[in-house]
């Protein structure tokens, strides 16, 4: 009887230890996750939220998390030009035909940031022609909507693409810099350049650059 009681007590102690261990592991994991979130918040540039984007007539914008690194798929037109080092991104979506993504990069120096912003602008300006070369039967056009006087400067562009028997698509790009941080906002939906909310998107681009280093 004494042996059984001792064994039961030992079993209870072991179970309690396991429970404490589980609680300790959970608490440690939670603390680690919170610390990681705090680290991202402390080091990532400031980002847009859904309310900063041009209003969509059919759906509110959903806002993804600020995530270290580049998006899984490069924004349209920007394949191969954005560096992974120093990059963060945030994606946005609607329930219908529109989507957006912001990618921001903390460059190693001001000179590197200037070069990256220039490379992004060249890439977008060449997008329509590059797309046509690889899309037989397609049509494409682009528009330079001009510079914006915010921080070290920003520039807004539009690109329209279409293929037969398919809905046309339009993209807007806002590229800007604040010190060593460069950001690009890519907004897209079905339509043409005439459908693009350029004035509202210029405000979005201004807000994006202003938020980079609050």
Secondary structure, 3 states (H helix, E strand, C coil): CHHHHHHHHHHHHHHHHHHHHHHHHHHHHHHHHHHHHHHHHHHCCCCCCHHHCCCCCCCCCEECCCEECCCCCCCCCCCCCCCCCCEEEEEEECCCCCEEEEEEEECCCHHHHHHHHHHHHHHHHCHHHHHHHCCCCCEEEEEEEEEECCCCCEEEEEEEEECCCCCCEEEEEEEEEECCEEEEEEEEEECCHHHCCHHHHHHHHHHHHHHCCC
